[in-house]
């Protein structure tokens, strides 16, 4: 099976990029305009049930995302590559790492979910569980994770794009995956450069999530708290985020 994807750049350093629960390959905002296409080659993958692969059947699991990402790397002839994952994609990227640690150069998490179980608290669970079929719930989640700082135009556009480019059943299945799956023991001890970016206004993925969920697995991992942004630095502070991301990839 050919894995549909989007390519950006043709540089020597190859990077596979995995999107968040609400996103697609088209959902990375203006920050794409500021990436160095001569130094890096980026491949953006839609999950089954999302974006260009909305009609591709699947089980809608993190293991399936990892298998598709590795299949894409094989199709592109990329023996080694770095991984960048946003939110749920940060957990999926760690699943790729677990499956093929020898192929991964660097790991970057953007407001990333840890490899362990990430249960929702009693206040958040009803909202998240309603989100697959309730677009008002999706909007409320986006408002919370950006620190209630985003304007209504952006929130409405994000919800409209999410609802138009994802299957309800896939959206619901991936929620169960990124909250309940626990493969932290398999990730612990893997040696590679790791960087986690967290927005200072993100009310969901905080520095504490890094300290409890990421640092125990990757003791040398770096944390950078991005100013003036919440959960979506690719939209909120695109130039600064592109600069910070590629500084780590270059180092």
Phi, psi and omega in degrees: 000128174283133182265113179297139184201174175233135180251143177220117179087164182221028182287171183292323183278111183270141184221126173261131188242127184243129189275177184271183182298326182268349195260182172212184176297338179270001187255040182252002172068192187290348183297337178300331181292345187248011178277149182275102185279350177273332181267334187231152170240114184257135174242122182255127186248129169275140175284159175300134183090003183228149168054229181293348181246027183299330182262005179281122181291154178183181177266347178060056180238163175295323178298323179291318176301315181298317179297320179293321179297318179291324176296321177296315178302319178296316179300322182278351183075027180265100179287322177232148185198161170264161180240135173234125181227134180256124174057245175304325178297335175293324176288319178298321179298322177293330176292322174299315180301316180298322182285329185212064186299331183289347183263350189260123179280307182217155180236128178237128174248131178249111187044053195270144172286137179291168180287336178279177176300143183227069186294145177279146179284171186299329180284325185274330189304312181300323181294313181291322180290336177280338190301325180305321183248353184243107185285339173294322177296319177301317180296319180296321178296313179299321179295319181293313187286346173260017175072023181054042182243348184279148180280163184298329181298313180295315180301316181294321179293320179296318179294317180298317179294317180299314183291331183275343189237018176216146175281141179299317182292324177292317180302317180292319182294319180293328175302312179299324181292308187285342176270324190258331183298141180221104175234030182300322182298328180284332181276334184299134175091352178288132188257116174190162176292132182228135176226137178239129175253131179230133177281140183295337182258006180287122181270358182251304180257106188246171174305330178294324176298320176299313184294324183266332186253333183253312186298324177298331180275323184232081187302333181269005182298144178263143174243132172233121176270118184275124179286155171064025179213160173250233188281349187233066181298335178296337174258320190281321180220066192297318182292312181298321181290317178301319179296315181293318180299310184285337173298319178289317181298326181284329192300000000 
